[in-house]
Amino acid sequence: MFGWAWSVCEKMLDEGSLPENKKVGKMISWLCKGRKAKDAHSVYLFVKEKNQITPRSSVNFLINSLCREDETMKLALEMLDDFSGEARKYAIKPFSTVIHGLCRMKDVNGAKQLLSKMIAEDPPPGNAVFNSVISGYSKAGDLGEAIQIKKLMESRGLKPDVYTYTVIMSGYTNGGQMEEACKLLSEAKKKHSKLTPVTYHTLTLCLKALDWETAEKLLEEMKEKGLHLNGITKGLIRAVKEMEEEELVLGS
């Protein structure tokens, strides 16, 4: 009965009457659970005007709910400006949620701007935030920007993890840039003693390159490390190999 609950909230707001902070927090959280994040945001703004404090857990939940829809992303972004001092320093969760939401709606440049703001003003971004932006640029095909964000990540003393390498390699393979993808794989192997099947899977799925020899070498390397590809990927390698061999026979 969230619609009915909201009608009661509206009457409360019209009369300028609100319960104590904890109950306001519960109101906001329940409205969010009922997919009424925009209405919950109206309650949040009213509380803010009255100089009351909304419980931090409810604020975080509201930001998370607003980030689910493109039309309310701007409201979530604006709410981040309400964090200050110690509260901002430790607000990595809501900031990360907004970064992820911006990347989801393909506003990667907006996500990069927020990342820069986090670096300058707190909260300090960790691997997860950098990886979201790197993934966004990689999916958009802007590998140059993805590599720059990776370098920025490293300059701050953070170590790119397997996911970091995998998403950039995925971008290279999707564009048929197997040489660049293999260079990045070599770097990844130097930095990480054990890679995941997904990392190798990313390389072997590149149909544009039709490079079955490299794929077979990677497959053997995986076996040595005790990793395994799924049947579909193995079949893909075999099919590409057979297609190339058939072309050689027909051309001779």
C-alpha positions in Angstrom: 0.0 0.0 0.0 2.8 2.4 -0.9 0.5 4.7 -2.8 -1.7 5.2 0.2 1.4 5.6 2.5 2.7 8.4 0.2 -0.6 10.2 0.3 -0.3 10.3 4.1 3.3 11.6 3.7 2.1 14.4 1.4 -0.3 15.5 4.0 2.4 15.6 6.6 4.7 17.6 4.4 1.8 20.1 3.6 1.3 20.6 7.3 5.0 20.9 8.0 4.7 18.1 10.5 7.3 15.3 10.7 8.1 12.6 13.2 11.5 12.2 14.8 14.6 11.4 12.7 14.6 7.6 13.0 11.0 7.4 11.9 11.7 9.8 9.0 14.5 7.5 8.0 12.2 4.5 8.0 9.6 6.4 5.9 12.3 7.2 3.3 13.5 3.6 3.3 10.1 2.1 2.9 9.1 4.4 0.1 12.3 3.4 -1.7 11.4 -0.3 -1.3 8.1 0.5 -2.9 9.8 2.0 -5.9 8.9 5.5 -4.9 12.4 6.9 -4.8 11.4 10.2 -6.2 8.8 10.7 -3.6 11.3 9.6 -0.9 13.6 12.3 -2.2 10.9 14.9 -1.6 10.7 13.8 2.0 14.5 14.1 2.2 14.5 17.6 0.8 11.8 18.7 3.3 13.8 17.3 6.2 16.9 19.1 4.9 15.0 22.4 4.8 13.9 21.9 8.4 17.6 21.4 9.4 16.8 17.9 10.6 19.2 15.0 10.1 18.2 12.0 8.1 19.9 8.8 9.3 22.9 8.0 7.1 21.8 4.5 6.3 18.5 5.9 4.9 20.4 8.5 2.8 22.6 5.8 1.3 19.6 3.6 0.6 17.9 6.6 -1.1 20.9 7.3 -3.3 21.1 3.7 -4.3 17.4 3.7 -5.2 17.7 6.9 -7.2 20.6 5.4 -9.2 18.3 2.6 -10.5 16.6 4.8 -13.0 18.2 7.2 -15.5 15.7 10.0 -14.9 16.6 10.2 -11.2 20.4 9.9 -11.5 20.7 13.6 -11.4 19.0 13.8 -8.0 21.4 11.1 -6.6 24.4 13.1 -8.0 23.2 16.3 -6.3 22.8 14.6 -3.0 26.5 13.9 -2.9 27.1 17.6 -2.3 25.3 17.2 1.1 28.2 15.2 2.4 30.9 17.2 4.1 33.7 16.8 6.6 34.1 13.4 8.2 30.8 12.2 6.7 32.2 12.8 3.2 35.5 11.2 3.9 33.8 7.9 4.7 31.0 8.1 2.1 32.7 5.8 -0.4 29.5 3.6 -0.7 27.1 6.3 -2.1 29.8 7.8 -4.3 30.7 4.4 -5.7 27.0 3.8 -6.4 26.6 7.1 -8.3 29.8 6.3 -10.3 28.4 2.9 -11.2 25.0 4.4 -12.2 26.6 7.0 -14.5 28.6 4.3 -16.2 25.4 2.2 -16.5 23.7 5.0 -18.4 26.8 5.4 -20.5 27.7 8.9 -19.1 31.3 7.8 -18.6 32.7 11.3 -18.9 30.4 12.3 -16.0 31.7 9.4 -14.0 35.3 10.5 -14.7 34.4 14.0 -13.5 33.1 12.6 -10.3 36.2 10.4 -9.9 38.4 13.5 -10.3 36.3 15.3 -7.6 36.7 12.4 -5.3 40.5 12.5 -5.7 40.5 16.3 -5.0 37.9 16.4 -2.2 37.3 12.9 -0.8 36.2 10.2 -0.3 39.4 8.6 -1.7 38.4 6.2 -4.6 39.5 2.6 -4.4 39.9 -0.1 -7.0 36.1 -0.6 -7.4 35.5 3.0 -8.4 38.4 3.0 -10.8 37.3 -0.3 -12.3 33.8 1.1 -12.9 35.2 4.0 -15.0 37.7 1.8 -16.8 35.0 -0.7 -17.6 32.8 2.1 -18.9 35.4 3.5 -21.3 36.4 -0.1 -22.4 32.7 -0.9 -23.3 32.5 2.4 -25.1 35.6 1.5 -27.2 37.6 4.3 -25.8 40.7 2.2 -24.8 43.0 5.2 -24.7 41.0 6.8 -22.0 40.7 3.4 -20.2 44.5 3.1 -20.1 44.8 6.6 -18.8 42.5 5.9 -15.9 44.5 2.7 -15.2 47.7 4.8 -15.1 46.0 7.3 -12.8 45.0 4.4 -10.6 48.6 3.2 -10.4 49.9 6.7 -9.7 47.7 6.7 -6.5 49.4 3.6 -5.3 46.6 1.2 -6.3 47.3 -2.1 -8.0 45.2 -2.9 -11.0 43.5 -6.3 -10.3 42.6 -9.1 -12.7 39.2 -7.4 -13.4 41.0 -4.2 -14.5 43.1 -6.1 -17.0 40.1 -8.3 -18.2 37.8 -5.4 -19.0 40.5 -3.5 -21.0 41.5 -6.7 -22.8 37.8 -7.2 -23.6 37.7 -3.8 -25.2 40.7 -4.6 -27.3 39.4 -8.0 -28.5 36.0 -6.5 -29.3 37.8 -4.1 -31.6 39.9 -6.9 -33.1 43.1 -5.5 -31.5 44.6 -8.8 -30.5 48.2 -7.6 -30.4 47.3 -4.9 -27.8 45.2 -7.5 -25.9 48.1 -10.0 -25.8 50.5 -7.3 -24.6 48.2 -6.5 -21.8 47.9 -10.2 -21.0 51.7 -10.4 -20.7 51.6 -7.4 -18.3 48.8 -9.1 -16.3 50.8 -12.3 -15.9 53.8 -10.4 -14.5 51.6 -8.6 -12.0 49.3 -11.5 -11.0 50.5 -15.1 -10.4 47.1 -16.6 -11.1 44.7 -15.3 -13.7 41.0 -16.5 -14.0 39.4 -18.4 -16.8 37.5 -15.3 -17.7 40.7 -13.5 -18.6 41.7 -16.2 -21.1 38.1 -16.5 -22.3 38.1 -12.8 -23.2 41.0 -13.4 -25.6 39.8 -16.6 -27.2 36.4 -15.2 -28.0 37.7 -12.8 -30.6 36.3 -13.9 -33.9 37.5 -10.8 -35.7 41.1 -11.8 -35.3 40.6 -15.4 -36.3 43.8 -16.2 -34.5 43.3 -19.8 -33.5 47.1 -20.4 -33.1 47.2 -17.8 -30.3 44.0 -19.3 -28.8 45.5 -22.8 -28.8 48.6 -21.6 -27.0 46.5 -19.9 -24.4 44.4 -23.0 -24.0 47.6 -25.1 -23.3 48.8 -22.5 -20.9 45.5 -22.7 -19.0 45.8 -26.5 -18.8 49.2 -26.1 -17.2 47.8 -23.7 -14.6 44.8 -26.0 -13.9 42.2 -23.7 -15.5 39.6 -24.8 -17.9 37.5 -23.1 -20.7 33.9 -24.0 -21.3 32.9 -26.2 -24.2 31.5 -23.3 -26.3 34.9 -21.5 -26.3 36.8 -24.7 -27.1 34.4 -25.3 -30.0 35.0 -21.8 -31.2 38.8 -22.3 -31.3 38.3 -25.6 -33.2 35.9 -24.1 -35.7 38.1 -21.1 -36.5 41.1 -23.5 -37.0 39.1 -25.8 -39.3 37.8 -22.8 -41.3 41.3 -21.5 -41.9 42.6 -24.9 -42.8 39.8 -25.4 -45.3 40.6 -22.0 -46.9 44.2 -23.1 -47.3 43.1 -26.3 -49.1 40.8 -24.5 -51.4 43.4 -21.9 -52.2 46.1 -24.4 -53.1 
